Amino acid sequence: MIRTQVAIVLSLFAGVALAAQSDGAKPTFEALDKNSDGKVSLNEAADNDSLFVAFKSLDTNKDGVLSREEFAAYQRDKPPA
């Protein structure tokens, strides 16, 4: 009985997480900057498919990370989902 309840709750949480990802909302810099170092690395960008694909072109100074300014260009130029 308890396992069934836990499975139902976990399924609900998974559904909410998927809905949040597919609602077209753009990720925030803070959400992607997992280690709070003020930069988004390629590994951190891997959590977002479109950002990961665009990473090299967004990294205009080619230092291997996205600054807030470089990330802002992604936020500004990315079409809504």
MOTA-V757850 format. One record per residue. N is the residue number from 1. RES is the residue in one letter. PHI is phi in whole degrees, -180 to 180 (* if undefined). OMEGA is omega in whole degrees, -180 to 180 (999 if undefined). D_FIRST is the distance of its C-alpha to the first C-alpha in Angstrom with 1 decimal. Layout:
{{N | RES | PHI | OMEGA | D_FIRST} {N | RES | PHI | OMEGA | D_FIRST}}
//
This chain:
{{1 | M | * | -179 | 0.0} {2 | I | -67 | 178 | 3.8} {3 | R | -62 | 179 | 5.4} {4 | T | -64 | 179 | 5.2} {5 | Q | -64 | 179 | 6.4} {6 | V | -64 | 179 | 8.7} {7 | A | -62 | 178 | 9.9} {8 | I | -65 | 180 | 10.8} {9 | V | -63 | 179 | 12.6} {10 | L | -63 | 177 | 14.4} {11 | S | -64 | 178 | 15.4} {12 | L | -63 | 178 | 16.8} {13 | F | -63 | 179 | 18.7} {14 | A | -63 | 178 | 20.1} {15 | G | -64 | 178 | 21.3} {16 | V | -65 | 180 | 23.0} {17 | A | -64 | 178 | 24.7} {18 | L | -65 | 179 | 26.0} {19 | A | -64 | 179 | 27.3} {20 | A | -65 | 179 | 29.1} {21 | Q | -73 | -174 | 30.7} {22 | S | -98 | -178 | 31.9} {23 | D | -84 | 178 | 33.3} {24 | G | 86 | 180 | 36.7} {25 | A | -69 | 178 | 36.7} {26 | K | -83 | 179 | 38.8} {27 | P | -69 | 176 | 37.5} {28 | T | -88 | 177 | 39.3} {29 | F | -58 | -178 | 41.4} {30 | E | -63 | -180 | 39.4} {31 | A | -67 | -180 | 36.1} {32 | L | -82 | -179 | 37.7} {33 | D | -79 | -172 | 39.6} {34 | K | -60 | -177 | 36.8} {35 | N | -97 | 175 | 39.1} {36 | S | 54 | 179 | 41.1} {37 | D | -96 | 178 | 44.4} {38 | G | 83 | -180 | 45.8} {39 | K | -142 | 174 | 45.6} {40 | V | -110 | 179 | 43.3} {41 | S | -82 | 177 | 43.6} {42 | L | -61 | 177 | 43.0} {43 | N | -63 | 179 | 39.8} {44 | E | -69 | 179 | 38.6} {45 | A | -69 | -178 | 39.8} {46 | A | -63 | 177 | 37.8} {47 | D | -72 | -178 | 34.7} {48 | N | -128 | -173 | 36.6} {49 | D | -56 | -176 | 38.0} {50 | S | -69 | 177 | 41.0} {51 | L | -68 | 180 | 42.0} {52 | F | -60 | -180 | 41.8} {53 | V | -66 | -177 | 44.1} {54 | A | -87 | -170 | 46.5} {55 | F | -51 | -175 | 46.5} {56 | K | -61 | 180 | 49.9} {57 | S | -75 | 178 | 51.7} {58 | L | -77 | -179 | 50.4} {59 | D | -78 | -171 | 51.4} {60 | T | -66 | 178 | 55.0} {61 | N | -93 | 175 | 56.3} {62 | K | 55 | 177 | 54.6} {63 | D | -97 | 176 | 53.3} {64 | G | 87 | 177 | 49.9} {65 | V | -140 | 176 | 47.9} {66 | L | -102 | 173 | 47.8} {67 | S | -81 | 176 | 49.2} {68 | R | -58 | -179 | 48.3} {69 | E | -66 | 179 | 51.4} {70 | E | -65 | 178 | 50.5} {71 | F | -66 | 179 | 46.9} {72 | A | -60 | 177 | 48.4} {73 | A | -63 | 177 | 50.3} {74 | Y | -64 | -180 | 47.1} {75 | Q | -63 | -178 | 45.6} {76 | R | -72 | -171 | 48.8} {77 | D | -93 | -177 | 49.4} {78 | K | -73 | 178 | 46.0} {79 | P | -68 | 178 | 45.7} {80 | P | -64 | -179 | 42.7} {81 | A | -73 | 999 | 39.9}}
//
